[in-house]
Amino acid sequence: MGDYEAALGEVRRSDMMRGIWFSCVSASPYAEGVDFEEAVDSAIELAGLSELDDLG
């Protein structure tokens, strides 16, 4: 597991980050319907595709 996965796992468990996400979604109609967990999962997938593990 890469460091990015551990960091994003912390983001997933953070009530503060979840609150920030809901604030952003409610203020931005283009983000309507995008689930917090979906966003974190997508960030993990994108980081994996960019081969961030190879940087460290």
C-alpha positions in Angstrom: 0.0 0.0 0.0 1.3 3.4 -0.9 1.6 6.3 1.4 -1.1 8.0 -0.6 -3.5 5.2 0.3 -2.8 5.6 4.0 -3.3 9.4 3.7 -6.5 9.0 1.8 -7.7 6.4 4.3 -7.3 9.1 7.0 -9.2 11.5 4.8 -12.0 8.9 4.5 -12.2 8.5 8.3 -12.1 12.3 9.0 -15.4 13.8 10.0 -13.9 17.3 9.3 -13.1 16.3 5.7 -16.5 14.8 5.2 -18.1 18.1 6.5 -15.9 20.1 4.1 -17.0 17.8 1.2 -20.7 18.3 2.0 -20.1 22.1 2.1 -18.5 22.0 -1.3 -21.1 19.8 -2.8 -24.0 21.9 -1.5 -22.3 25.1 -2.9 -21.4 23.6 -6.3 -24.2 22.1 -8.4 -21.7 20.3 -10.7 -20.7 18.1 -7.7 -24.3 17.2 -6.9 -24.7 13.5 -6.4 -21.0 12.7 -6.0 -20.6 10.7 -2.8 -17.7 11.4 -0.5 -16.6 7.8 -0.5 -16.7 7.8 -4.3 -14.5 10.8 -4.4 -11.9 9.3 -2.1 -12.0 6.0 -4.0 -11.5 7.9 -7.3 -8.5 9.7 -5.7 -7.0 6.4 -4.6 -7.5 5.0 -8.1 -6.0 8.0 -9.8 -3.0 8.0 -7.5 -2.4 4.3 -8.2 -2.7 4.9 -12.0 -0.1 7.7 -11.7 2.3 5.3 -10.1 2.9 7.4 -7.0 4.3 4.3 -5.3 7.3 4.5 -7.6 8.2 8.0 -6.4 9.1 7.0 -2.8 
